Amino acid sequence: MIESEVRARAANARRICSAHGIAQADIAAHVGASQSQVSRILKGEGSRASRLFEEVCLFVERFEGGVSA
C-alpha cells in the first residue's frame, strides 16, 4: 500500500469514527493498542501500513457495513 492510499484509508476511518461516534479509546481497547497509537493512525501519521493500522481500519470500517481490500 502506498503512502497516499494509507492516508486516504486513515481519513476514511476518521470520517467513520466521527459519523458513528466511535471513541479512540474504544478502538484501542478492541485492538490491544494505546489511545495515542490509534490517534496517530487516524491522523494518517506515518507513511506505511502496519498490522495495527490494518486492525484499526478493519474495526472502524465494520461500522460502515463493509471493509476495504
C-alpha positions as a printed Julia matrix, in Angstrom:
69×3 Matrix{Float64}:
   0.0    0.0    0.0
   1.48   3.35  -0.97
   1.56   6.43   1.23
  -1.39   8.17  -0.45
  -3.54   5.05  -0.02
  -2.59   4.83   3.65
  -3.54   8.47   4.2
  -6.82   8.07   2.3
  -7.78   4.99   4.28
  -6.91   6.74   7.56
  -9.04   9.73   6.53
 -11.94   7.41   5.73
 -11.59   5.69   9.11
 -11.52   9.1   10.82
 -14.73  10.08   8.96
 -16.45   6.85  10.01
 -15.45   7.43  13.64
 -16.96  10.91  13.54
 -20.14   9.73  11.84
 -20.73   6.87  14.28
 -19.33   8.41  17.46
 -16.58   5.81  17.83
 -14.08   6.77  20.53
 -10.37   6.22  20.05
 -10.24   4.58  23.48
 -12.85   2.03  22.37
 -10.85   1.2   19.25
  -7.67   0.92  21.3
  -9.29  -1.48  23.76
 -10.6   -3.66  20.94
  -7.3   -3.94  19.04
  -4.98  -4.01  22.07
  -3.25  -0.7   21.47
  -2.94   2.61  23.26
  -5.24   5.53  22.52
  -2.25   7.55  21.33
  -1.35   4.85  18.78
  -4.91   4.9   17.45
  -4.81   8.7   17.31
  -1.62   8.65  15.22
  -3.14   6.1   12.84
  -6.34   8.07  12.37
  -4.34  11.26  11.75
  -2.5    9.44   8.96
   0.86   9.91  10.64
   3.45   7.56   9.26
   3.52   6.52   5.66
   3.23   2.76   5.88
   0.53   0.28   6.64
   1.18  -1.96   9.62
  -0.68  -4.8   11.26
  -2.07  -2.34  13.82
  -3.11   0.08  11.06
  -4.98  -2.75   9.35
  -6.7   -3.84  12.58
  -7.82  -0.3   13.39
  -9.17   0.28   9.88
 -10.98  -3.05   9.75
 -12.58  -2.45  13.16
 -13.81   1.01  12.16
 -14.89   0.01   8.64
 -17.26  -2.6   10.09
 -19.47   0.29  11.22
 -20.0    1.29   7.59
 -21.12  -2.2    6.67
 -18.03  -3.18   4.73
 -14.29  -3.43   4.64
 -11.74  -2.33   2.1
  -9.36  -4.7    0.38
